[in-house]
Amino acid sequence: PVISAKYILIKYFFPLVVLSLLLATWFSVECNPGPIDDIAVDRYFIPKSCFREVKSGDFVRYHYNGTFTDGKLFDSSYDRGAAFFGQVGQKWQIAGVDKGILGMCVNEHRRITVPPHLAYGSQGAGDKVPPDTTLVFDLVLLDIFNRADQVQTKVISTPKECKRSVMRTDFVRFHFNGTLLDGTVFDSSYKRSQTQDSVVGEGWLIKGLDEGLLGMCVGEIRHFIIPPFLAFGEKGYGTEIPPHASLVYHILLEDLHNPKDDIVVEVVEAPEPCTRKSVAGDYIRYNYNASLLNGITFDSSYQHNQTYNTYIGMGYMISGIDKGLQGVCTGERRRIILPPHLAYGQQGAGKDIPGSAVLVFDIHVIDFHNVKDPVHVETTHKPEVCNETSEVNDFIEYHYNCSLLDGTLLFTSRDYETPQDVVLGGGKIIDGLDEALRNMCVGERRTVIVPPHLGHGEKGAGIVPGSAVLRFELDLVSLQKGVPEGYLFIWLEESPVQLFEALDSNQDQQVPLEEFSQFIKQQVLEGKGRLKPAQDPDSVIRDMFKNQDRNADGLITQDELKLKVDEDVEKTRHEEL
């Protein structure tokens, strides 16, 4: 990686670089008197943009071809494979070139014609340049900087919101294009399809980047020009960055965190009221959108068309979410920002989550519960007069609305012509609802919260999702008191002492079904007894008769007749024996 050689000590000094023996000896030559012609400068290519012009004292890098006026080549930086480097106005080059390069822009092409007295004069230069020779230099300026230069920063774009910017010791991930000052590309994170990741201000980056990244926001784009002494200095880097090269970076900051960061929780919507907040050990169902800090989505429960369901505080999730979901209310919307050490760390996850990535989860809590949660009952209306309440074995009729805690309606009895009916305790409805319908008065209304272990459990049922907490709105319409389990009829008063005689209306010592049925119906009519509700009375009475007609001859005799309570006592006695 070109720009992040860790702990590279960048030292900058300005060596006396000699263009060549031919260019470096002009100042020691005593020129013979000659013409006083000045240099001639032909600016035959001028770039459209010029951020800066050469002035005396600047350091420059340029390539050149040196020819005589007849076009014959006597020297070339291209042939040596290294550009000339020197300081303008300090006799690092012949006087004519030193003068002719002033005002030049990077990427500008100039042809400078230098008369002998501003070149090598009457002495010439060895066997390469004869005395009193006019020289022609074709130059292209590659680089320019000054000792007083700092990092030049231009902000290209900034995000609308910036809650935090880069500080020293922060870990950053950024994309960049890197070029030399003349536009030559030396590196690009985009070509590698991988961000550059580094700590700022700890010597992991060249000094210019350490300085230039400070204050950047995620999503911000900056353009940097970094002088060589804040980059790779006199040594350059590899084959891509030559010595004494200014560097240009076009940077997009993708991510930012500090190793000391904790999760950040932003409550977007808090429902009122909030009767209970989640704690470790709760089982939670929630929807989420998950993105990187730059806004790119990498996962969503909405795309899967199902909630994410899990226990919290028990290590079933990445630690940042495990922590961030504690203390939520049902229906709450919150944003949780996770630094990588509380998410997927340096390794990332799959192809969508890069290493050392900060993650953002936008969460909507659907519901949560604990296996110890009871049914929660809230009475919203109770009639002034209530003589009896519902209990196990009672037959009731009721209206209901059943919904999820997010308000999604699942079922309603209003879709049918008649109310829902059930015998309480008969195992025909979910346990939580059966429990919630007890001790109600006719006309009473309740709101009931049923946890899944008292509802439809982990698997759900039909359109009821697995592990869903259910909300019921209940309205008791009617109530028929029941009889104990195993009974078809109970006495509400003391039974007749001479029961058989009461049954045997014609006193013929035998009771047919007609006599039996007439007697039982009379007891119910007078409020002395009660048949099992929710069934056809005649069918119930026939079953009672069969139970007493032990020899199945269609008649009950006194020897056959036994009250069920007496049978239960006798049965218990036998079991004890």
C-alpha positions as CSV (number, residue, x, y, z in Angstrom):
1,P,0.0,0.0,0.0
2,V,1.6,3.2,-1.2
3,I,0.2,5.6,1.3
4,S,0.2,3.7,4.5
5,A,3.6,2.3,5.0
6,K,3.4,2.0,8.8
7,Y,5.9,4.0,10.8
8,I,7.9,5.3,7.7
9,L,10.1,8.1,9.0
10,I,9.8,10.7,6.3
11,K,12.8,13.0,6.4
12,Y,13.1,15.8,3.9
13,F,16.2,17.6,3.0
14,F,17.3,19.3,-0.2
15,P,20.5,17.7,-1.7
16,L,22.5,19.5,-4.3
17,V,21.3,17.8,-7.4
18,V,23.4,18.5,-10.5
19,L,21.4,18.5,-13.7
20,S,24.5,17.2,-15.4
21,L,28.1,18.2,-15.6
22,L,27.0,20.3,-18.5
23,L,24.2,22.2,-16.5
24,A,26.0,22.5,-13.2
25,T,29.2,24.4,-14.1
26,W,27.8,27.5,-15.8
27,F,28.4,29.7,-12.8
28,S,32.1,28.9,-12.6
29,V,32.7,29.8,-16.3
30,E,33.9,33.3,-17.0
31,C,32.1,34.1,-20.3
32,N,33.8,36.0,-23.0
33,P,32.1,39.2,-24.0
34,G,29.3,38.4,-26.4
35,P,25.9,39.5,-27.6
36,I,23.5,40.7,-24.9
37,D,20.5,38.8,-26.3
38,D,18.1,37.6,-23.7
39,I,16.4,34.2,-23.6
40,A,13.5,33.4,-25.9
41,V,10.5,31.5,-24.4
42,D,8.0,29.7,-26.5
43,R,5.0,28.5,-24.3
44,Y,3.7,26.1,-26.9
45,F,1.4,24.2,-24.5
46,I,-0.3,25.8,-21.6
47,P,-2.7,23.7,-19.4
48,K,-6.2,25.0,-18.8
49,S,-5.8,25.1,-15.1
50,C,-2.8,26.4,-13.2
51,F,-3.0,26.3,-9.5
52,R,0.4,27.9,-9.1
53,E,3.3,29.4,-11.2
54,V,7.0,28.9,-10.6
55,K,8.7,31.7,-8.7
56,S,12.2,32.1,-7.4
57,G,12.9,29.9,-4.4
58,D,10.5,27.2,-5.5
59,F,11.7,23.6,-6.0
60,V,10.8,22.1,-9.3
61,R,10.9,18.7,-11.1
62,Y,10.9,18.7,-14.9
63,H,11.8,16.6,-17.9
64,Y,13.8,18.2,-20.7
65,N,15.5,17.6,-24.0
66,G,18.6,19.9,-24.6
67,T,19.4,20.5,-28.3
68,F,21.5,22.9,-30.4
69,T,19.7,25.3,-32.7
70,D,20.0,22.8,-35.5
71,G,18.0,20.3,-33.5
72,K,20.9,18.0,-32.5
73,L,20.4,16.5,-29.1
74,F,23.2,17.0,-26.5
75,D,21.4,16.0,-23.3
76,S,18.1,14.5,-22.1
77,S,16.5,13.7,-18.7
78,Y,14.4,11.2,-20.5
79,D,17.5,9.2,-21.5
80,R,18.6,9.1,-17.9
81,G,15.2,8.0,-16.7
82,A,15.1,10.6,-14.0
83,A,13.6,14.1,-14.0
84,F,15.7,17.1,-13.0
85,F,15.2,18.4,-9.5
86,G,16.4,21.7,-8.2
87,Q,15.6,25.0,-6.6
88,V,14.9,28.0,-8.8
89,G,17.2,31.1,-8.3
90,Q,19.9,29.2,-6.4
91,K,22.2,28.4,-9.3
92,W,21.1,24.8,-9.5
93,Q,20.8,25.1,-13.3
94,I,22.2,27.4,-16.0
95,A,21.0,31.0,-15.8
96,G,19.0,30.9,-18.9
97,V,16.9,28.0,-17.8
98,D,16.7,29.4,-14.3
99,K,15.2,32.5,-15.7
100,G,13.1,30.9,-18.4
101,I,11.3,28.5,-16.1
102,L,9.8,31.4,-14.0
103,G,6.0,31.6,-14.3
104,M,5.7,28.1,-15.6
105,C,2.7,25.8,-14.6
106,V,2.7,22.1,-14.0
107,N,2.2,20.2,-17.3
108,E,3.2,23.3,-19.2
109,H,5.5,22.7,-22.2
110,R,8.1,25.4,-22.9
111,R,10.9,25.8,-25.4
112,I,13.6,28.1,-23.9
113,T,16.3,29.3,-26.3
114,V,19.4,30.3,-24.2
115,P,22.1,32.6,-25.7
116,P,25.7,31.5,-24.8
117,H,26.3,34.1,-22.1
118,L,23.3,32.7,-20.2
119,A,24.5,29.1,-20.9
120,Y,28.1,27.9,-21.0
121,G,29.7,31.0,-22.6
122,S,33.0,31.0,-24.4
123,Q,34.3,28.0,-22.6
124,G,31.5,25.6,-23.6
125,A,31.1,22.4,-21.6
126,G,33.6,19.7,-22.3
127,D,33.1,17.9,-25.6
128,K,29.3,18.2,-25.5
129,V,28.8,21.9,-25.9
130,P,31.2,24.0,-27.9
131,P,32.1,27.5,-26.9
132,D,29.7,30.4,-27.6
133,T,26.8,28.0,-28.4
134,T,23.1,28.9,-28.2
135,L,21.1,26.1,-26.6
136,V,17.5,25.1,-26.8
137,F,15.6,23.4,-24.0
138,D,12.2,21.7,-24.4
139,L,10.8,21.4,-20.9
140,V,7.6,19.9,-19.3
141,L,7.1,20.9,-15.7
142,L,6.2,17.9,-13.5
143,D,6.1,19.3,-10.0
144,I,6.5,22.5,-8.0
145,F,6.6,23.2,-4.2
146,N,8.1,25.4,-1.7
147,R,9.5,24.9,1.8
148,A,6.7,27.0,3.2
149,D,4.0,24.9,1.6
150,Q,1.4,23.1,3.7
151,V,-1.2,20.6,2.7
152,Q,-3.6,22.3,0.4
153,T,-7.1,21.1,1.1
154,K,-10.2,21.7,-1.0
155,V,-13.6,20.4,0.2
156,I,-15.5,19.0,-2.7
157,S,-18.7,18.0,-0.9
158,T,-19.9,17.6,2.6
159,P,-22.8,15.6,4.1
160,K,-25.9,17.4,5.4
161,E,-25.3,16.1,8.9
162,C,-22.0,15.6,10.6
163,K,-22.3,14.5,14.2
164,R,-18.6,13.6,14.4
165,S,-15.4,14.3,12.5
166,V,-12.0,12.8,12.4
167,M,-9.7,13.3,15.4
168,R,-6.3,11.9,16.2
169,T,-6.3,8.2,17.2
170,D,-9.5,7.6,15.2
171,F,-9.6,4.6,12.9
172,V,-10.8,5.6,9.4
173,R,-11.7,3.8,6.2
174,F,-11.6,5.8,3.0
175,H,-11.5,5.5,-0.7
176,F,-9.0,7.5,-2.7
177,N,-7.5,8.2,-6.1
178,G,-3.8,9.1,-5.9
179,T,-1.9,11.0,-8.6
180,L,1.3,12.9,-9.0
181,L,1.0,16.6,-9.6
182,D,1.1,16.1,-13.3
183,G,-1.9,13.7,-13.2
184,T,0.0,10.4,-13.3
185,V,-1.9,7.9,-11.3
186,F,0.2,6.0,-8.7
187,D,-2.5,4.2,-6.7
188,S,-6.3,3.9,-6.3
189,S,-8.3,2.0,-3.6
190,Y,-11.2,1.8,-6.1
191,K,-9.1,-0.4,-8.4
192,R,-8.5,-2.7,-5.5
193,S,-12.2,-2.6,-4.5
194,Q,-11.1,-2.1,-0.9
195,T,-10.9,0.9,1.3
196,Q,-7.7,2.2,2.8
197,D,-7.9,1.5,6.6
198,S,-5.7,3.3,9.1
199,V,-5.4,5.1,12.4
200,V,-5.0,8.8,12.1
201,G,-2.2,10.7,13.9
202,E,-0.2,7.7,14.9
203,G,2.3,7.6,12.1
204,W,0.5,5.0,10.1
205,L,0.1,7.5,7.2
206,I,2.3,10.0,5.6
207,K,2.2,13.3,7.5
208,G,0.2,15.1,4.9
209,L,-2.7,12.6,5.1
210,D,-2.5,12.5,8.9
211,E,-3.0,16.3,8.8
212,G,-5.5,16.4,5.9
213,L,-7.9,13.8,7.2
214,L,-8.5,15.7,10.5
215,G,-11.9,17.2,10.7
216,M,-13.4,15.1,7.9
217,C,-17.0,13.8,8.2
218,V,-18.2,10.4,6.9
219,G,-19.4,11.0,3.3
220,E,-17.2,14.1,2.8
221,I,-15.0,14.3,-0.3
222,R,-11.7,16.3,-0.1
223,H,-9.0,17.1,-2.6
224,F,-5.4,17.3,-1.1
225,I,-2.1,18.5,-2.5
226,I,0.7,17.3,-0.3
227,P,4.3,18.6,-0.8
228,P,7.0,16.0,-0.9
229,F,8.4,16.8,2.6
230,L,4.9,15.8,4.0
231,A,4.8,12.8,1.7
232,F,7.6,10.4,0.7
233,G,10.3,13.0,0.5
234,E,13.6,12.5,-1.3
235,K,13.3,8.8,-1.5
236,G,9.9,8.5,-3.1
237,Y,8.1,5.1,-2.8
238,G,8.6,2.1,-5.0
239,T,8.5,2.7,-8.7
240,E,5.2,4.7,-8.7
241,I,6.3,7.7,-6.6
242,P,9.5,9.3,-7.6
243,P,11.8,11.3,-5.2
244,H,10.7,14.8,-4.4
245,A,7.1,14.2,-5.7
246,S,4.1,16.2,-4.6
247,L,1.0,14.0,-4.2
248,V,-2.6,14.6,-5.0
249,Y,-5.3,12.7,-3.2
250,H,-9.0,12.7,-4.0
251,I,-10.5,11.1,-0.8
252,L,-14.0,9.9,0.2
253,L,-14.3,9.2,3.9
254,E,-16.4,6.0,4.3
255,D,-16.1,5.2,7.9
256,L,-14.9,6.5,11.2
257,H,-14.6,5.2,14.8
258,N,-12.4,5.2,17.8
259,P,-11.3,2.0,19.5
260,K,-12.6,3.4,22.7
261,D,-16.1,3.9,21.3
262,D,-19.2,2.3,22.8
263,I,-22.4,1.8,21.0
264,V,-24.5,4.9,20.3
265,V,-28.3,4.6,20.8
266,E,-30.7,7.2,19.3
267,V,-34.3,6.8,20.2
268,V,-36.3,7.8,17.1
269,E,-39.8,7.0,18.4
270,A,-40.7,6.1,22.0
271,P,-44.3,4.8,22.5
272,E,-46.4,6.0,25.4
273,P,-47.1,4.5,27.7
274,C,-44.3,2.0,28.2
275,T,-45.3,-0.5,30.9
276,R,-42.2,-2.6,30.7
277,K,-38.7,-2.3,29.2
278,S,-36.7,-5.2,27.9
279,V,-34.1,-6.8,30.1
280,A,-31.5,-9.6,29.6
281,G,-33.2,-12.9,29.2
282,D,-36.2,-11.6,27.3
283,Y,-37.1,-13.0,23.9
284,I,-37.5,-10.2,21.4
285,R,-39.0,-9.9,17.9
286,Y,-37.9,-6.9,15.8
287,N,-37.6,-5.6,12.3
288,Y,-34.4,-3.9,11.1
289,N,-32.5,-2.2,8.3
290,A,-28.8,-2.6,8.6
291,S,-26.3,-0.3,6.8
292,L,-22.7,0.8,6.8
293,L,-21.9,4.3,8.1
294,N,-22.0,5.6,4.5
295,G,-25.6,4.6,4.2
296,I,-25.1,1.4,2.0
297,T,-27.6,-1.2,3.2
298,F,-26.2,-4.7,3.7
299,D,-29.2,-6.5,5.2
300,S,-32.9,-6.0,6.1
301,S,-35.5,-8.1,7.9
302,Y,-38.1,-6.5,5.6
303,Q,-36.4,-8.1,2.6
304,H,-36.7,-11.5,4.3
305,N,-40.4,-10.7,5.1
306,Q,-40.0,-11.9,8.7
307,T,-38.9,-10.5,12.0
308,Y,-35.6,-11.3,13.6
309,N,-36.3,-13.3,16.8
310,T,-33.9,-14.0,19.6
311,Y,-33.0,-13.8,23.3
312,I,-31.2,-10.7,24.4
313,G,-28.3,-10.4,26.8
314,M,-27.4,-14.0,26.4
315,G,-24.8,-13.9,23.6
316,Y,-26.9,-14.9,20.7
317,M,-26.1,-11.8,18.7
318,I,-23.2,-9.5,18.1
319,S,-22.5,-7.8,21.4
320,G,-23.4,-4.3,20.3
321,I,-27.0,-5.3,19.3
322,D,-27.2,-7.6,22.4
323,K,-26.5,-4.5,24.5
324,G,-28.5,-2.0,22.4
325,L,-31.8,-4.0,22.5
326,Q,-31.9,-3.9,26.3
327,G,-34.1,-1.2,27.8
328,V,-36.4,-0.9,24.7
329,C,-40.2,-0.6,24.8
330,T,-42.6,-2.5,22.6
331,G,-43.2,-0.5,19.5
332,E,-40.0,1.6,20.0
333,R,-37.9,2.7,17.0
334,R,-34.3,3.2,17.7
335,R,-31.0,3.6,15.8
336,I,-28.0,1.7,17.2
337,I,-24.5,2.6,15.9
338,L,-21.9,-0.2,16.5
339,P,-18.2,0.3,16.4
340,P,-16.5,-2.7,14.8
341,H,-15.1,-4.1,18.0
342,L,-18.8,-4.6,19.1
343,A,-19.8,-5.8,15.7
344,Y,-17.8,-8.0,13.3
345,G,-14.3,-6.6,14.1
346,Q,-11.4,-6.6,11.8
347,Q,-12.5,-9.6,9.8
348,G,-16.0,-8.2,8.8
349,A,-18.6,-10.7,7.6
350,G,-19.0,-12.1,4.1
351,K,-18.7,-9.9,1.1
352,D,-21.1,-7.2,2.4
353,I,-19.5,-6.2,5.7
354,P,-15.9,-5.0,5.3
355,G,-13.4,-5.5,8.1
356,S,-13.4,-2.8,10.7
357,A,-16.7,-1.4,9.6
358,V,-19.0,0.7,11.8
359,L,-22.6,-0.7,11.5
360,V,-25.9,1.1,11.8
361,F,-29.1,-0.7,12.7
362,D,-32.5,1.0,12.4
363,I,-34.7,-1.1,14.6
364,H,-38.5,-1.4,15.2
365,V,-39.3,-3.5,18.2
366,I,-42.5,-5.6,17.5
367,D,-42.7,-7.3,20.9
368,F,-40.7,-9.0,23.6
369,H,-41.6,-11.3,26.5
370,N,-40.1,-13.5,29.1
371,V,-40.9,-17.1,29.8
372,K,-41.9,-16.1,33.3
373,D,-44.4,-13.5,32.0
374,P,-48.1,-14.0,33.1
375,V,-51.2,-13.0,31.2
376,H,-51.6,-9.2,31.6
377,V,-55.3,-8.2,32.1
378,E,-56.6,-4.6,32.1
379,T,-60.3,-4.1,32.7
380,T,-61.5,-1.2,30.5
381,H,-65.2,-1.4,31.5
382,K,-67.1,-3.2,34.2
383,P,-70.9,-3.1,34.7
384,E,-72.3,-1.6,37.9
385,V,-74.3,-4.8,38.7
386,C,-72.4,-8.1,38.5
387,N,-74.1,-11.0,40.3
388,E,-71.9,-13.8,38.9
389,T,-68.6,-14.1,37.1
390,S,-67.2,-16.7,34.7
391,E,-65.2,-19.6,35.8
392,V,-64.0,-23.0,34.6
393,N,-66.7,-25.2,33.0
394,D,-69.0,-22.2,32.3
395,F,-70.3,-21.7,28.9
396,I,-69.7,-18.2,27.6
397,E,-70.2,-16.1,24.5
398,Y,-67.8,-13.2,23.8
399,H,-66.6,-10.8,21.2
400,Y,-62.9,-10.3,20.6
401,N,-60.3,-8.6,18.4
402,C,-56.9,-10.3,18.2
403,S,-53.9,-8.3,17.0
404,L,-50.1,-8.2,17.2
405,L,-48.6,-5.6,19.5
406,D,-47.7,-3.4,16.5
407,G,-51.4,-3.1,15.8
408,T,-51.7,-5.6,13.0
409,L,-55.2,-7.1,13.3
410,L,-55.2,-10.9,13.0
411,F,-58.8,-12.0,13.8
412,T,-62.1,-10.5,15.0
413,S,-65.3,-12.1,16.0
414,R,-67.1,-9.2,14.3
415,D,-66.6,-11.0,11.0
416,Y,-69.1,-13.6,12.0
417,E,-72.9,-13.4,12.7
418,T,-72.7,-14.7,16.2
419,P,-70.2,-14.2,19.1
420,Q,-67.5,-16.7,19.8
421,D,-68.5,-19.4,22.4
422,V,-66.5,-21.8,24.5
423,V,-66.7,-23.8,27.7
424,L,-63.9,-22.4,29.9
425,G,-61.3,-24.9,30.9
426,G,-62.2,-27.3,28.0
427,G,-58.9,-26.9,26.2
428,K,-60.5,-25.4,23.1
429,I,-58.8,-22.1,23.1
430,I,-55.2,-21.0,23.9
431,D,-54.3,-21.1,27.6
432,G,-53.8,-17.3,28.0
433,L,-57.2,-16.5,26.5
434,D,-58.9,-19.1,28.6
435,E,-57.3,-17.6,31.7
436,A,-58.2,-14.0,30.6
437,L,-61.9,-14.9,30.2
438,R,-62.3,-16.0,33.8
439,N,-63.8,-13.9,36.6
440,M,-65.6,-11.7,34.0
441,C,-69.0,-10.2,34.3
442,V,-71.5,-10.1,31.4
443,G,-70.9,-6.8,29.8
444,E,-67.3,-6.5,31.1
445,R,-64.6,-5.5,28.6
446,R,-60.9,-6.3,28.9
447,T,-57.6,-5.7,27.1
448,V,-55.4,-8.7,27.5
449,I,-51.7,-9.3,26.6
450,V,-50.9,-13.0,26.1
451,P,-47.2,-14.1,25.9
452,P,-46.4,-16.8,23.3
453,H,-45.9,-19.6,25.8
454,L,-49.5,-19.1,26.8
455,G,-50.5,-18.4,23.2
456,H,-49.4,-20.1,20.0
457,G,-45.8,-20.7,21.0
458,E,-42.6,-20.7,18.9
459,K,-44.2,-22.1,15.8
460,G,-47.3,-19.7,15.7
461,A,-50.4,-20.8,13.9
462,G,-51.7,-19.8,10.5
463,I,-51.2,-16.1,10.2
464,V,-50.0,-15.8,13.8
465,P,-46.2,-15.5,13.7
466,G,-44.0,-17.7,15.8
467,S,-43.2,-16.4,19.3
468,A,-45.7,-13.6,18.9
469,V,-47.2,-11.7,21.8
470,L,-50.9,-11.3,21.2
471,R,-53.2,-8.5,22.2
472,F,-56.9,-9.3,22.8
473,E,-59.8,-6.9,23.3
474,L,-62.6,-8.9,25.0
475,D,-66.3,-8.3,25.6
476,L,-68.3,-10.9,27.5
477,V,-71.7,-11.2,25.9
478,S,-73.4,-14.0,27.9
479,L,-72.7,-16.6,30.6
480,Q,-74.2,-20.0,31.4
481,K,-72.8,-21.5,34.5
482,G,-71.4,-24.9,34.1
483,V,-71.1,-28.1,36.0
484,P,-67.9,-29.8,37.3
485,E,-65.9,-32.0,35.0
486,G,-67.6,-35.4,34.6
487,Y,-71.0,-34.1,35.7
488,L,-74.1,-33.7,33.4
489,F,-76.3,-32.2,36.1
490,I,-75.8,-30.6,39.5
491,W,-78.2,-29.7,42.3
492,L,-78.3,-26.0,43.2
493,E,-80.3,-26.9,46.3
494,E,-80.3,-30.1,48.4
495,S,-81.6,-33.0,46.4
496,P,-84.9,-34.6,47.6
497,V,-84.4,-37.0,50.5
498,Q,-86.5,-39.6,48.7
499,L,-85.1,-39.0,45.2
500,F,-86.5,-42.2,43.7
501,E,-90.0,-41.5,45.0
502,A,-89.7,-38.0,43.5
503,L,-88.7,-39.5,40.1
504,D,-91.4,-42.2,40.2
505,S,-94.4,-39.9,39.7
506,N,-96.9,-42.8,39.2
507,Q,-95.3,-44.8,42.1
508,D,-95.0,-48.1,40.0
509,Q,-91.4,-48.6,41.3
510,Q,-89.8,-48.0,38.0
511,V,-88.8,-44.8,36.2
512,P,-88.9,-44.7,32.3
513,L,-87.0,-42.0,30.3
514,E,-90.2,-39.9,30.0
515,E,-90.7,-39.6,33.8
516,F,-86.9,-39.1,34.3
517,S,-86.8,-36.3,31.7
518,Q,-89.9,-34.5,33.0
519,F,-88.5,-34.5,36.5
520,I,-85.0,-33.1,35.5
521,K,-86.5,-30.4,33.3
522,Q,-88.8,-29.3,36.2
523,Q,-85.8,-29.0,38.5
524,V,-84.0,-26.8,36.0
525,L,-87.1,-24.7,35.4
526,E,-87.5,-24.1,39.2
527,G,-83.8,-23.3,39.6
528,K,-83.1,-26.2,41.8
529,G,-80.6,-27.8,39.4
530,R,-78.5,-27.1,36.3
531,L,-77.7,-29.2,33.3
532,K,-74.3,-29.2,31.6
533,P,-74.4,-26.1,29.3
534,A,-73.8,-25.7,25.6
535,Q,-75.4,-29.1,24.7
536,D,-78.9,-30.2,23.8
537,P,-80.8,-30.7,27.1
538,D,-82.6,-33.8,25.8
539,S,-79.3,-35.4,24.8
540,V,-77.8,-34.6,28.2
541,I,-80.8,-36.1,30.0
542,R,-80.7,-39.2,27.8
543,D,-77.0,-39.6,28.8
544,M,-78.0,-39.2,32.5
545,F,-80.7,-41.8,32.1
546,K,-78.3,-44.3,30.5
547,N,-75.9,-43.8,33.4
548,Q,-78.6,-44.8,35.8
549,D,-80.2,-47.6,33.7
550,R,-77.5,-50.0,34.6
551,N,-79.0,-53.0,33.1
552,A,-80.1,-51.1,30.0
553,D,-83.7,-52.3,30.1
554,G,-85.1,-48.9,29.6
555,L,-86.2,-48.5,33.2
556,I,-84.5,-47.2,36.4
557,T,-85.2,-49.1,39.6
558,Q,-84.5,-47.9,43.1
559,D,-81.5,-50.3,43.3
560,E,-80.0,-48.8,40.2
561,L,-80.4,-45.2,41.1
562,K,-77.3,-43.5,42.6
563,L,-76.2,-39.9,42.7
564,K,-72.9,-39.2,41.0
565,V,-71.6,-37.6,44.2
566,D,-72.2,-40.9,46.0
567,E,-70.5,-42.8,43.3
568,D,-67.5,-40.6,43.5
569,V,-67.3,-41.1,47.3
570,E,-67.6,-44.8,46.8
571,K,-65.0,-44.8,44.1
572,T,-62.6,-42.9,46.3
573,R,-63.1,-45.3,49.1
574,H,-62.2,-48.2,46.9
575,E,-59.1,-46.5,45.6
576,E,-58.0,-45.8,49.1
577,L,-58.5,-49.5,50.0
